[in-house]
Amino acid sequence: MNTVDKVAVCSRSFSKNPILRTLLLARYTHVTFNDTGRQFEGDSLVEFLKGHTKAITALETIDDYVLSRLPELQVIGKYGVGLDMVDIEAMRRHNKRLGWTSGVNRRSAAELTLAFMIMMLRHVPSANQEVLAGTWRQHMGGLLTGRFVGIIGCGNIGKDLVKILQPFGCNILVHDIRKYPDFYEEYRLEQVSLEYLLKHSDLVTLHVPLDASTRGLITEDRLALMKATAILVNVARGGLVDEVALKHALLNKRLAAAAFDVFAEEPPHDTELLNLPNFLATPHIGGSAEEAILAMGKSAIEGLEVNELPSFK
């Protein structure tokens, strides 16, 4: 057991999980959990991390401002797969190590994507709201089977979604800046341009990280390329889609429906968008499956032992 290092756990869900707490305490004697229920940022994050040599972070912004005020902090174990909250260059400048594993929540995010697709095709959210309001009428939906599904980003989650879509006999189009020829050949996927994918897909789902190249990826003009009958799903990262343009497309029937688990600002404040009958919003639960929580937590604990500076972008 490590009796020297002091570990701070910023993540609320990690801190609430008794199994992860036990696993971490079996390795480290001095651990501070976030039992406040708060999400720390800026000065409050610095204050929470002060005096600790190691930290487990999730959605907290780790930037130059924070790192410059924590000279004693040596390593961060990342809880979750997204790195958009971590300034990698600042980590290098301040000689901080980062433990991170990609794809540990792939099945959780892929299954939520599948659920979103089926729910929106069958009008489940709006039908439920009508029943609660006292209206009883049938909604005519459609099958996922045989549809054209466009997957933007064929990394860990995109690949897993391809696999679980196989029984549905979907025609899958993929777009990614990276090439995965063996995977594409195995699953008979068609790699296409972003514009082609948007024009020809019945369902479009995003599975890319948020960085300078993807921020605002789905613009008003790109939304206009999509079929009026199409559905847009985002369980990746907020900031990938122009949410104002999305709202107008849904309001004006230029897009059939959308389901988002992530938003540019969380929690979102655009009540007009959130209350649309053809829009489904969930509170960033893509990785919130018990199995995924444990996998991400164990990965973060292992990440506390890394000995190298970040070497990726």
SVG drawing of the C-alpha trace seen along z (x, -y; Angstrom):
<svg xmlns="http://www.w3.org/2000/svg" viewBox="-56 -31 64 42">
<polyline fill="none" stroke="black" stroke-width="0.4" points="0.0,0.0 1.2,-3.5 1.5,-5.6 3.4,-8.5 1.2,-9.8 -1.9,-11.8 -4.7,-11.1 -7.6,-13.5 -10.7,-12.1 -12.6,-14.9 -15.1,-12.7 -18.5,-12.5 -19.5,-9.2 -16.2,-7.6 -16.5,-8.9 -20.0,-7.5 -19.0,-4.0 -18.2,-1.8 -16.3,0.7 -14.0,-1.9 -13.5,-3.5 -12.4,-0.2 -10.1,0.6 -8.4,-2.8 -8.1,-2.6 -6.5,0.8 -3.6,-0.9 -3.4,-4.3 -3.7,-5.3 -4.3,-9.0 -7.3,-9.6 -9.7,-12.6 -13.0,-11.8 -15.4,-14.4 -18.3,-13.8 -19.7,-17.3 -21.6,-16.6 -20.0,-19.6 -18.2,-19.8 -15.0,-21.7 -13.6,-24.3 -11.0,-27.0 -10.1,-28.1 -12.4,-25.6 -10.6,-22.8 -7.2,-24.2 -8.3,-24.3 -9.6,-20.7 -6.4,-19.4 -3.9,-21.3 -1.6,-19.2 -2.1,-16.1 0.5,-14.4 -2.0,-12.4 -5.5,-13.0 -8.4,-11.3 -10.3,-13.7 -13.3,-13.4 -15.1,-16.4 -12.9,-18.9 -11.0,-21.4 -7.3,-20.8 -5.5,-23.8 -2.5,-26.0 -4.2,-28.1 -4.9,-25.0 -1.6,-23.2 0.5,-26.3 -1.0,-26.5 -0.3,-22.8 3.4,-22.3 3.1,-19.2 0.7,-17.4 2.6,-14.8 0.1,-12.6 -3.5,-12.5 -5.5,-9.4 -8.3,-10.2 -11.7,-8.8 -13.5,-8.5 -12.3,-8.5 -12.6,-12.1 -9.5,-14.3 -11.1,-17.6 -11.0,-18.8 -7.3,-18.2 -4.7,-20.6 -2.1,-18.2 0.5,-20.9 0.0,-22.4 0.5,-19.0 3.8,-18.7 5.0,-22.2 4.4,-21.6 5.9,-18.1 2.7,-16.3 2.0,-12.7 -1.3,-11.5 -2.8,-8.0 -5.5,-7.4 -7.0,-4.4 -9.2,-4.8 -12.4,-2.9 -13.2,-1.6 -16.8,-2.7 -17.4,-1.8 -20.2,0.6 -22.1,-1.7 -22.0,-4.5 -22.8,-2.3 -25.8,-0.8 -27.2,-4.2 -26.8,-5.2 -28.7,-2.2 -31.4,-3.0 -31.7,-6.6 -32.0,-5.4 -34.9,-3.1 -36.7,-5.5 -36.6,-8.3 -37.7,-6.1 -40.7,-4.9 -41.5,-8.4 -41.1,-7.0 -40.4,-10.3 -43.3,-12.3 -45.7,-9.3 -44.8,-9.0 -45.4,-12.7 -48.8,-12.4 -49.8,-9.5 -48.7,-11.4 -50.8,-14.4 -53.9,-12.2 -53.7,-11.7 -53.9,-8.2 -53.1,-7.8 -50.9,-5.6 -47.7,-7.0 -46.6,-5.5 -42.9,-4.9 -40.4,-3.0 -37.9,-0.2 -34.2,-0.5 -33.8,2.6 -32.5,1.9 -31.9,-1.8 -28.9,-3.8 -26.9,-4.6 -24.1,-7.2 -21.3,-6.9 -19.1,-9.9 -16.0,-8.6 -15.1,-5.0 -12.9,-4.7 -13.6,-2.5 -17.3,-3.4 -18.0,-3.7 -16.6,-0.2 -18.6,1.2 -21.7,-0.4 -21.0,1.3 -20.9,4.6 -24.1,4.3 -25.9,3.0 -25.2,6.2 -28.5,8.1 -30.5,5.1 -29.1,5.4 -28.4,1.7 -26.5,0.1 -23.6,-1.5 -21.7,-4.5 -18.6,-5.7 -16.6,-8.9 -13.3,-9.2 -10.0,-11.1 -8.3,-7.8 -8.4,-4.7 -9.4,-1.3 -9.3,0.8 -9.3,4.2 -12.3,3.3 -14.2,1.8 -13.6,4.9 -14.6,7.3 -18.0,5.5 -18.5,4.4 -18.6,0.7 -18.5,-2.1 -16.1,-4.9 -17.5,-8.2 -17.1,-11.9 -18.9,-13.8 -21.2,-15.5 -22.1,-12.2 -22.8,-10.6 -25.1,-13.5 -27.0,-13.5 -27.7,-9.7 -28.1,-8.6 -31.5,-8.0 -29.7,-8.2 -26.5,-10.1 -24.5,-9.5 -21.4,-11.3 -18.5,-9.4 -15.5,-11.8 -13.5,-13.6 -13.9,-17.4 -10.8,-19.3 -10.0,-22.2 -10.8,-20.1 -14.2,-18.9 -15.6,-21.8 -18.7,-23.0 -18.4,-20.1 -22.1,-20.0 -22.9,-23.5 -26.2,-25.0 -25.1,-24.2 -24.3,-20.6 -27.6,-20.1 -29.2,-21.4 -27.6,-18.5 -29.5,-15.9 -32.8,-14.4 -35.9,-16.0 -36.7,-12.5 -33.3,-11.9 -32.4,-11.6 -29.2,-13.0 -27.7,-11.4 -24.9,-12.8 -23.5,-10.8 -19.9,-12.0 -19.2,-15.5 -21.1,-18.8 -19.7,-21.5 -19.7,-19.2 -23.1,-20.6 -24.4,-24.1 -27.3,-23.7 -29.1,-26.9 -29.1,-25.7 -30.3,-22.3 -33.2,-23.8 -34.3,-25.7 -34.0,-22.6 -36.2,-20.7 -38.7,-23.5 -39.0,-24.0 -39.3,-20.2 -36.0,-20.2 -34.9,-17.4 -37.2,-14.8 -35.6,-14.3 -32.5,-14.4 -31.3,-12.8 -28.4,-14.3 -26.6,-13.1 -24.1,-16.0 -24.2,-19.7 -21.9,-22.7 -23.0,-23.9 -24.0,-21.5 -26.6,-21.6 -28.1,-23.1 -30.3,-26.2 -32.2,-26.4 -35.6,-25.3 -37.1,-25.8 -34.8,-23.1 -35.2,-20.8 -39.0,-21.0 -39.4,-20.1 -41.4,-16.9 -38.9,-15.7 -35.9,-16.2 -34.6,-13.9 -32.1,-15.1 -30.3,-13.1 -27.7,-14.3 -24.4,-13.0 -25.1,-9.4 -23.2,-7.7 -20.7,-6.1 -23.2,-5.7 -23.6,-2.0 -22.4,-0.1 -20.0,2.0 -18.6,-1.1 -18.2,-2.9 -16.1,-0.1 -14.0,0.2 -13.3,-3.5 -12.6,-3.6 -10.1,-0.7 -8.4,-2.4 -8.1,-5.7 -6.6,-3.9 -4.0,-2.2 -3.4,-5.5 -2.0,-6.9 1.0,-4.7 2.2,-6.0 5.8,-7.1 5.7,-9.1 4.6,-12.5 1.7,-12.6 3.0,-11.7 -0.2,-12.1 -2.4,-14.9"/>
</svg>
